[in-house]
């Protein structure tokens, strides 16, 4: 129960991270409070109470509460809104935010102290309310940047590990499938020749199956293929599936002819289409429709594969169950730093989107 609480997220922040950040502030507020109290011990012994909660809130607690409130929007901007900016540009933002943070904090803190009758530094002592908040700003954001770098590095290590496992599985699959392709083609031709001439439909299906094997062999030897070849492969796969599902499977493909020569990774669409057929439509009595839409948007190819099937409730868990979706996501992240996005289709089913 405790571990589940710690792993939960609020506004993109894990609860254990938020708890650590709050403890960090409380620790520094207490440290600052004790320092001021001990420093004033020689000047005013009668009013000294090291463990007074009211004394703590009068000075340190209020000051660090304001610091916390000012830190949140800066953290959100640098680590969430602008997280894709290069690090050097995000670091340069601190040149602007550091003095702004100190000035706003000192102004607000002094105004509240004056309003509530709390003590604050006077005269030349005010310089400490510039130096200490500035030093604290540098310290806290230094820790935040270091922690963010650690998290990103851990994520990359996990991704590389998943890619190695995926590559190993693919290699093992390739070894298992190393039956001589020419032998397979010859067998297909032999079977096709043995089919009576009146069964032309069966011959056509065998030819399409042979083409699927031929494309899979090519996909293992090249990194990119024209979009037209990838779509032809997917169409043949869907044609064979349609022979099985008959009228239960409807297919819609919307792709601009001007995009047919665009280079894409081979075997990228078929696992997604197969997932739609296998997990989305196969269990429905009336079947459904699979739609493939590809267009050029802001210089990138935008892909959308949707179905009118049963859909998926837990869209994050699906990546840990099937090899097709998981491997496709890993390929996109590694080759294009792109993500595979899953959403609900309207009125029902699943929609898969990505960009190259």
MARTORPA-860584 format. One record per residue: residue in three letters; x, y, z of N, C-alpha, C, O in turn. Coordinates in steps of 0.1 Angstrom, whole numbers, plus 2048, in hexadecimal, padded with zeros to 3 digits. Each point is the difference from the previous one (the first is absolute). Layout:
<recs>
ALAXYZXYZXYZXYZ;...
</recs>
This chain:
<recs>
UNK8087F48007F880C80080980D8007FD8097F9;UNK80D7F680F80980C8018078027F380180B7FB;UNK8047EA7FE8078027F47F78057F58058087F8;UNK7EE7F48087F78057F67FE80F8027FF8077F6;UNK8017FE8167FE80E80380C8087FB7FF80A7F9;UNK80D7F080980C8077FC8028017F180680A7FB;UNK7F47EC7FE8028007F17F58087F98018027F4;UNK7F58038137F68087FA80580D7FB80A805806;UNK7EF8017F080580D7FB7F580A8027F47FD7FF;UNK8108108037F780B80080780B7F880B805803;UNK7EF7FF7F280580B7F780E7FC7FB8098087FF;UNK7F97EB7FE80D7FB7FB80B7FF80B80B7FD7FC;UNK7F180481180A7FE80A7FC7F48097F57FF805;UNK8147F87FD7FE7F58097FE80580E80680A804;UNK7F27EF8047FD80480E80C800809802808808;UNK8077EE7F580C7FF80980A80C7FC807804809;UNK7F98007EA80880C7FD7FB80C806807809805;UNK7EB7F97FB7FA80C80680380080F80380A806;UNK7FC7EA8018037FF80E80E80480380380780A;UNK8067F47EE80F80380280280F7FE808806808;UNK7F18017EF80280E7FD7FB80880C80680A804;UNK7EE7F28017FA80780C8097FF80C803809807;UNK8037EA7FB8097FE80B80D8097FF80580480A;UNK7FF7FD7E980C8097FE7FD80E804809806807;UNK7EB7FF7F67FD80E8057FF80180F805809806;UNK7F47ED8007FF80080E80D80080780280780A;UNK8077F07F180D7FF80680880D7FF80680580A;UNK7FA8027EB80780D7FF7F980B808807809805;UNK7EC7F77FB7F980A8098047FE80E80280A807;UNK7FE7E97FE8047FE80E80F80480280380680B;UNK8057F77EC80E80380180280F801808805808;UNK7F18027EF80180F8017FA80680D805809805;UNK7F07F17FF7FA80480D8097FE80C802809808;UNK8047EC7F980A7FD80B80C8097FF80580580A;UNK8007FE7EA80B8097FE7FD80E805808806807;UNK7EC7FF7F67FC80D8047FE80180F804809807;UNK7F67EC7FF7FE80080E80D7FF80880180780A;UNK8087F17F280D7FE80780880D7FE80780480A;UNK7F88037EB80780C7FD7FA80B80A808809804;UNK7EB7F77FF7FA80A8088017FD80F7FC808808;UNK80A7EC7FB8007FC80E80880A8097FC80280B;UNK80F8047F08088098087FA80E801804807809;UNK7F17FB7EE7FA80E8017F48008087FD80A806;UNK7FB7EC7F97F38008077FD7F28067F97F87FB;UNK80D8068117FF7F38067F27FD8057FC7F4800;UNK7FD8168057F37FE8067F57FB7F77F87F8804;UNK80980C7EF7F57FC7F68057F47F87F87FB7F7;UNK8137FF80C8057F57F87F97F38037FF7FC80B;UNK7FB7FE7EA7FA7F38018027F87F47FA8027F5;UNK8107F680B8057F97F47F67F87F98007FE7F4;UNK7F67FC8147F67F77FA7F28067FF7F77F9800;UNK8098148007F38077FF7FA7FF7F28078047F7;UNK7ED7F68087FA7FF7F37FD80E7FA8018027F4;UNK7FA8078157FC80D7FC80C8087FB7FF8077F6;UNK80C7F881180C8067FC8057FB7F28048087F7;UNK7FA7EB8078047FA7F37F78067F58068047F5;UNK7ED7FD80D7F78047F580280F7FE7FE8057F5;UNK80580381680280E7FE80B8037F67FE80A7F8;UNK80C7EF80780B8037F78037F57F67FB8027F4;UNK80B7F480F8057F67F77F47F97F88017FF7F4;UNK7F57FD8147F57F97FA7F98087F57FE7FB7F5;UNK7FF81180E7FA8097F68098027F47FC8007F5;UNK81180380E8098037F58027F47F68008027F4;UNK8017F28128027F57F77F37FB7F98007FA7F6;UNK7F58098107F37FE7FA7FF8087F37FB7FB7F6;UNK80981280B7FF8097F480A7FB7F67FD8007F4;UNK80F7FB81080A7FB7F77FA7F47F88027FE7F4;UNK7F77F98147FA7F47F97F68047F68007FB7F5;UNK7F780F80E7F68047F78068067F37FB7FE7F5;UNK81080A80D8078067F48077F67F88028027F4;UNK8037F38128087F67F97F77F87F78057FC7F5;UNK7EF80180F7F77F77F87FE8047F28037F87F7;UNK7F98148067FF8047F180D8007F98007FC7F4;UNK80B80781280D7FF7F98047F27FD8047FD7F5;UNK7FA7FA8158027F27FE7F77FA7F48057F97F8;UNK7EF80B8097F67FB7F58058057F28007F87F7;UNK8048148088048057F380D7F97FB8007FC7F4;UNK80A80381580D7FB7FB8007F17FF8067FA7F6;UNK7F37FE8138007F27FF7F47F97FA8007F47FE;UNK7F68147FF7F47FA7FA7FD8067F28017FA7F6;UNK7FC81380B7FC8077F380B8017F67FE7FD7F4;UNK80F80581180B8027F680A7F480280C8027FD;UNK7EF7F28068097F58038077FB7F380B7FA801;UNK7F080A7F38067FC7F480A80A7FB8077FD7F6;UNK7FA80E81180B80A7FC80E7FA8048017F9809;UNK80980B7EF80E7FD80480380580E7FB80A804;UNK80D7EE80480380380D80680E8027FD808809;UNK80C7FC7ED80780D8027F680C7FF80280A807;UNK7F37F47F17F680B8007F880180D7FC80B804;UNK8017E98017F880080D80980580B7FA807809;UNK8137F77F780880580A80180F7FF80180780A;UNK7FF7FE7EA80180F7FE7F480780680080C803;UNK7F47ED7FD7F480680680280480E7FA809805;UNK80F7EF80280280380E80780E8027FF80680B;UNK8087FF7EB80680D8017F580B80280280A806;UNK7F27F37F47F58098017F87FD80D7FC809807;UNK8027EA7FB7F77FC80C80680280D7F980380A;UNK8157FC7F780680180D7FE80E8077FB80180B;UNK80880A7EE7FE80E8067F18028027FC80680A;UNK7FC7F57EC7F18028027FB7F980C7F7805807;UNK80E7EF7FB7FC7F880C80380780D7F8801809;UNK8158047F880480780C7F980D8027FB80380C;UNK8038057EA7F980D8027F17FE8047FB806809;UNK7FE7F17F07F27FD8037FF7FA80F7F7804807;UNK8127F37FC7FF7FA80D80280A80B7F980180A;UNK8128087F580380A80A7F480A8017FC80380B;UNK7FF8017EA7F580A8007F37FA8077FB806809;UNK8017EE7F37F47F98068027FD80E7F8802809;UNK8147F97FB8037FC80D80080C80A7FA7FF80B;UNK80C80C7F180080C8087F28068017FC80580B;UNK7FC7FB7EB7F38058007F77F980A7F9805808;UNK8087ED7F77F87F880A80580280E7F8800809;UNK8158007F980580380D7FB80D8067FD80180C;UNK8038097EC7FC80D8057F18008037FB80680A;UNK7FD7F37ED7F27FF8027FC7F880D7F7804807;UNK8117F17FC7FD7F880B80880380D7FE7FA80A;UNK80B8107F480880480C80B7F680380580080B;UNK8007F87EB80B7F780280D8087FE80080A7FA;UNK80A7F080C80E8067FF8067FC7F27FE7F57FB;UNK8098158008097FD7F480C809801801809808;UNK80A7F37F180C8078007FF80F7FC7F88037F8;UNK81080580F7FF80F7FD80E8057FC80A7FA802;UNK7F68117F780C8077FD8097F87F77FC7FA7F7;UNK81180680D80A7F97F87FE7F18018057F87F8;UNK7F48038127FD7F28027F87FB7F57FF7F37FE;UNK7FA8157FA7F77FB7F58087F97F57FB7F87F8;UNK81280B8088097F97F67FF7F18018027F97F6;UNK7FC8028167FF7F28027F37FA7FA8007F57FD;UNK7F68138027F47FC7FA8008017F17F67FD7F9;UNK8168078028037FF7F18097F47FE7FE7F87F7;UNK80D80781180A7F67FE7FA7F28038027F77F8;UNK7F78078137FC7F38047F57FA7F78017F57FC;UNK7F58138007F67FB7F68077FD7F37FC7F67F9;UNK80D8128028077FE7F48087F38018007F87F6;UNK8078068158087F38027F77F48008037F67FB;UNK7F180C80C7F77F58017FA7FC7F27FE7F57FD;UNK7FF8167FB7FB7FD7F280A7F87F87FC7F67FA;UNK81180E80780A7F87F98017F28058017F77F8;UNK7FE8078158027F38067F47F77FC8027F57FB;UNK7F28108067F47F87FE7FF7FC7F17FD7F57FC;UNK8058157FB7FF7FC7F280C7F87FB7FF7F97F6;UNK80D80981180B7F77FD7FD7F18038027F77F8;UNK7F78078137FC7F38047F57FB7F68007F47FC;UNK7F78148017F57FC7F68057FD7F37FC7F67FA;UNK80E8118018067FD7F38087F38017FF7F87F6;UNK8088068158077F48017F77F48018037F57FA;UNK7F280C80D7F67F58017FA7FD7F37FD7F57FC;UNK7FF8167FD7FA7FE7F380A7F97F67FB7F87F8;UNK81180C80980A7F97F78017F18048017F77F7;UNK7FF8068168007F28057F47F87FB8017F57FB;UNK7F38128067F47F97FB8007FD7F17FD7F57FB;UNK8088157FD8017FE7F280A7F67FC7FE7F77F7;UNK80D80881080A7F67FE7FB7F28038037F77F9;UNK7F68088127FA7F38047F67FC7F57FF7F47FD;UNK7F98157FE7F67FD7F68077FB7F37FB7F67FA;UNK8108118038077FB7F48077F28028007F87F6;UNK8048068168067F38027F57F57FF8037F57FB;UNK7F180E80B7F57F67FF7FD7FE7F17FD7F57FC;UNK8028167FC7FC7FF7F280B7F87F97FC7F87F7;UNK81180A80B80A7F97FA7FF7F18038027F77F8;UNK7FB8068157FE7F28047F57FA7F98017F47FB;UNK7F38138037F57FB7F98037FD7F17FC7F67FA;UNK80C8148018047FE7F28097F47FE7FF7F97F6;UNK80A8058138097F47FF7F87F48018027F67F8;UNK7F48098117F77F48017F87FE7F47FE7F57FB;UNK7FD8177FF7F87FF7F48097FB7F47FB7F87F8;UNK81180D8088097FC7F58047F18018017F97F6;UNK8008038178047F18027F47F87FC8027F57FA;UNK7F280F80A7F47F87FC7FF7FF7F17FC7F67FA;UNK8068167FF7FF8007F280B7F77F97FD7F97F7;UNK80F80780F80A7F87FB7FD7F18028027F87F7;UNK7F98058147FC7F28037F57FC7F68007F57FB;UNK7F68148037F57FD7F78067FE7F27FB7F77F8;UNK80F8118048057FF7F38087F37FE7FF7FA7F5;UNK8088028168077F37FF7F67F47FE8027F77F9;UNK7F380A80F7F67F67FF7F97FF7F27FC7F67FC;UNK8048167FE7F98017F380A7FF7F47FC8047F5;UNK8107F780E80A8007F57FE7F47F680A7FB7FB;UNK7EA8018037FD7F67F68038077F27FB80C7FE;UNK80C7EE7FA8048067F37F48067F97F77F97FC;UNK8098158027F58067F97FD7FB7F37F57FF7FC;UNK8167FD7FC7FE7FB7F37F87F38007F87FC7F7;UNK80B7FC8147F87F48027F18038027F87F97FA;UNK80681180E7F28048027F98047F37F57FC7FD;UNK81280D7FB7FA8057F47FE7F47F67F58007FA;UNK8147F78067FE7F47F77F47F88047F97FB7F8;UNK8068038167F47F98057F38077FC7F77F97FC;UNK8098148067F48087FC7FD7FE7F27F47FE7FC;UNK8168027FB7FE7FF7F27FB7F27FD7F77FE7F7;UNK80E7F88107FC7F27FD7F17FE8057F97FA7F8;UNK80480C8137F27FF8057F78077F67F57FB7FD;UNK80F8117FF7F88087F67FE7F87F37F58007FB;UNK8157F98017FF7F97F37F77F48017FA7FB7F6;UNK8058008167F87F48027F18038027F87F7800;UNK8058168027F28048027FA8007F28058067F6;UNK7EF7F58097F98007F37FE80E7FA7FE809808;UNK8027F87EB7FF80D7FA7F380880480080C800;UNK7F57EC8037F480780380080780E7F8808803;UNK8127F480580280680D80A80B800809800808;UNK7F480A7F080980B7FE80180880D80B806803;UNK7EA7FB80580180780C80A7FB80A807807807;UNK7F97EC7F980A7F980980E8037FC809803808;UNK7F97FC7EB80E8037FA80480F80480B802803;UNK7EB8077FC80380E80380480180F809808803;UNK7F07F180680380180E80E7FB803807805808;UNK7FD7F07F180D7FA80280B80A7FB80A801807;UNK7F38067EE8098097FB80280C80A80B805802;UNK7EA7FF80480180B8098087FC80D807808806;UNK7F67EC7FE8087FB80C80F7FF7FD808803808;UNK7FB7F97EC80E7FF7FC80680E80080C802804;UNK7EC8087F780580E80080380580F809808802;UNK7EE7F480780280480E80D7FB805808807807;UNK7FB7EC7F680D7FA80580C8087F980A802806;UNK7F48017ED80B8077F980380E80680B804802;UNK7EA80380280280D8068067FF80D809808804;UNK7F37EE8048067FE80D80F7FE800808805808;UNK7FC7F37EE80E7FE7FE80880D7FC80A802805;UNK7F08067F380680D7FC80080980C80A807802;UNK7EC7F980680080880C80B7FE80A804809807;UNK8017EA7F980B7FD80980E8047FA80A7FF807;UNK7F68067ED80C8047F980280F7FE80B8057FD;UNK7EA80380480180E7FD7FA80880C7F87FA808;UNK80C8137F97FB80880B7F48087FD7F7803808;UNK8088007EB7F58097FB7FA7FA7F38087FB7F8;UNK7EC8078057F97FD7F47F780B7FC7FB807809;UNK8017FA7EA7F680A7FC7F27FC8077FD7F5802;UNK7FC8168017F37FE8077F77F77F77F87F8806;UNK8098097ED7F77F87F78027F18037F77F9800;UNK8168038028037F28027FA7FB80D7FB7F5802;UNK8068148097FB7FC80D7F17FF7FF7FA7F7806;UNK7FF8127F37F28007FF7FB7F37F77F67FA804;UNK8118037F27FD7F47F88017F48097F77F77FF;UNK8138088098017F58097F47FF80A7FB7F5802;UNK8018168037F580180A7F37FC7F97F87F9805;UNK80680C7EE7F47FD7F97FF7F17FD7F57FA801;UNK8168007FC8007F17FD7FD7F880D7F97F6800;UNK80D80F80B7FD7FA80D7F18018037F97F6804;UNK8018167FA7F28028037F77F87F67F57FC803;UNK80F8037F07F97F87F77FE7F28047F67FA7FF;UNK8158008068007F28057F77FF80D7F97F6801;UNK8088148077F780080C7F18017FC7F87FA806;UNK80680E7F07F28027FB7FA7F37FB7F47FE801;UNK8157FA7F97FB7F27FB7FB7F880C7F77F87FF;UNK80F80B80D7FC7F880C7F48068067F77F9805;UNK8088157FC7F58068077F58047F77F5803804;UNK80D7FD7EE7F68037F77FB80E80280780A802;UNK7EB7F77FF7FA80E80180280680E7FC80B802;UNK8097ED80780280580E80B80A80180280780A;UNK8077F97EC80B8098007FF80A7F48007FC7F4;UNK8008108107FF80B7F680E80880180580280B;UNK8008037EA80D8067FF7FF80E7FA7FA8017F5;UNK80C80981180080D7FA80E80580180680180A;UNK8008047EA80D80580080080D7F97FB8027F4;UNK80A80881380080E7FB80E80680080580480B;UNK8027FB7EA80E8057FF8028087F37FC7FC7F5;UNK80A80F80C8028097F580B7F97F780A7FB804;UNK7F38057EF8097F97F680E80780080A7F97FD;UNK7F681480780D80780080A7FB80A80C803800;UNK7EF7F580A8087FB80B8057F27FE8087FB808;UNK7F57FF7EC8047F27FE80F7FD8008047F5802;UNK8048167FA80E7FE80080780380D80D7FF801;UNK7EC80680980680280D8067F48067FA7F57FF;UNK81180C8078087F58067FB7FD80E800809808;UNK7FC7EA7FB7FB7FD80D8077F28048047F97F7;UNK7FD8048168057F38047F77F57FC7F4801801;UNK8117F47FA7F87F57FC7F97F980C80680080B;UNK7EF7FA7F27F97F880A7FC80980C7FF7FB80C;UNK7FD8117F17FD80A80B7F18008027FB80080B;UNK7FD7FF7EA7F18018017FA7F28037F6800807;UNK80F7F57F47FA7F38017FD7FC80E7F57FB803;UNK8158068067FD7FC80E7F48088067F87FA808;UNK8078137F47F58088067F27FB7FA7F6800807;UNK80B7FE7EC7F37FB7F97FC7F28057F57FD803;UNK8157FB7FF7FE7F28057FA80180E7F77F8804;UNK80E8118047FA80280E7F28048007F87FC808;UNK80480D7EE7F28047FE7F77F47FC7F57FF805;UNK8107F97F27F87F47FC7FF7F680B7F57FB803;UNK8168028038007F580A7F980380D7F87F9805;UNK80B8138007FB80480E7F48097FF7F880280A;UNK8068057EA7F58097FF7F47FB7FA7F5802805;UNK80C7F77F07F47FC7F87FD7F18007F47FD7FF;UNK8157FB8047FE7F17FE7F57FB8097F97F67FD;UNK80581080F7F77FB80A7F28057FD7F67FC807;UNK80880E7F07F38067FE7F97F87F58057FD7F6;UNK7EE80080D7F87F87F67FF8077F38007FA7F5;UNK7FD81480C7FF8077F380D8067FB8008077F5;UNK80B7F681180D8057FC80180F8017FA806809;UNK80C8007ED80280F8018098057F58027F97F6;UNK80381380B8078077F680E80480580280480B;UNK8087F97ED80E80580280380B7F77FF7FF7F3;UNK80580D81280380B7F880F80480180580080B;UNK8018037EA80E80480080180E7F97FC8017F4;UNK80880981380280E7FB80E80480180680080B;UNK8008057EA80D80680180080D7F87FC8017F5;UNK80A80981280180D7FA80C8078048077FC80A;UNK7FD80F7EF80C8088037FB80C8097F78087FC;UNK80F7F98107FC80B80980C8068068087FA807;UNK7FB8137F680B80880580D7F97FD8097FF809;UNK7F87FC7EB80D7F97FC8027F280480A7FA7FD;UNK7EC80080A8017F38057F47F77FB7F68057FD;UNK80D7EE8017F57F77FD7F87FC80C8067FB80A;UNK7ED8087F57F87FD80C7F77F37FC7F98007F6;UNK8097F68137F97F37FD7F47FF80B80280380B;UNK7F37F77F07F57FD8097FA7F37FB7FB7FE7F5;UNK8057F88147FA7F37FE7F57FE80A80380080C;UNK7F18007F07F47FF8097F87F47FC7FF7FB7F5;UNK7F98008157F77F57FE7F3803808800808809;UNK7F67F17F47F38018077FD7F48087F57FC802;UNK8167FF8047FF7F48087FC80280F7F980A803;UNK80C7EE8057FC80080E80880B8087FB80480B;UNK8108017F080880A8078087FA80B8007F4803;UNK8078158048097FD80B7FE80980C80080D7FD;UNK7FD7EE80E7FE80980C80D80580680380C801;UNK8067EB80280D80380680A8017F58067F67FC;UNK7FD8167FE8088017F480F7FF8038087FE7F7;UNK7FC80481680E7FF8038047F180280B7FC7FC;UNK7EC7FC80A8047F28038017F87F38077F6800;UNK7F380F7F58007F87F480E7FE7FA8037F67F9;UNK80681480A80E7FF7FB8087F58068097FB7FA;UNK7F38018128077F58077FB7F27FC8067F6804;UNK7F08097F47FA7F37FD8037FB7F28047F57FE;UNK7FC8147F88027FC7F280D8047FB80580B803;UNK8017ED7F580D8037FA7FF80A7F58098097FF;UNK7EC7F67F97FF8097F47FF80F8048088087FB;UNK7EF7FC80E7FF80E80480D80480780580C7FE;UNK8007EC80B80C80380880C8037F780780A801;UNK7FC7ED7F580B8017F77FE80D7F780A8077FD;UNK7EA7FB7FF7FD80C7F780380D8088068097FB;UNK7F67F781280380C80880F80280280480B7FF;UNK8037EA80380E8018028078057F480A808800;UNK7F27F37F48068047F37FE80F7FE8098077FC;UNK7EB7FE8077FD80E7FE80880980980580A7FC;UNK7FC7F281180880880980F8007FC80680A802;UNK7FF7EA7FA80E8007FD8048077F380A8077FF;UNK7EE7F77F68038057F37FC80F7FE8068077F9;UNK7EE7FC80D7FB80E7FD7FD80880D7FB80B7FE;UNK8087F080D7FC80680D7F28048007FB80B805;UNK7FD7EC7F57F18027FF7F97F68098067F6804;UNK7EE80E8007F87F78097F47FA7F97FB8067F7;UNK8017EE80E7F47FA7FB7F58038098007FD80C;UNK7F680A7EF7F58058087F37F87FE7FC7FE7F5;UNK7FE7FE8167F47F87FF7F480980680280680A;UNK7F37F97EF7F48088057F37F87FC8017F77F7;UNK7F480D80E7F37FA7FD7FC8057F280080C7FD;UNK7FB7EB7FB7FA8037F37F18048037FA7FB809;UNK80080D7EE7F28048017F87F97F58038017F4;UNK7F27F880F7FA7FE80E8067F58087FE80080C;UNK80A7F77EE8067F680880C7FB7F98038037F4;UNK8067F581480C7FB7FA80C80780580080880A;UNK80B7F67EF80D8058038068087F57FE7FD7F4;UNK80A80E8108078087F680E80180480480380B;UNK8057F97EB80E80180280780A7F77FD8007F4;UNK80B80981280580B7F880F8028038057FE80B;UNK8038067EB80E8038028048097F47F98017F6;UNK81380480B8068097F580E7FC7FD8077FC809;UNK7FD8067EB80E7FD7FC80680D7FA80B8007FB;
</recs>
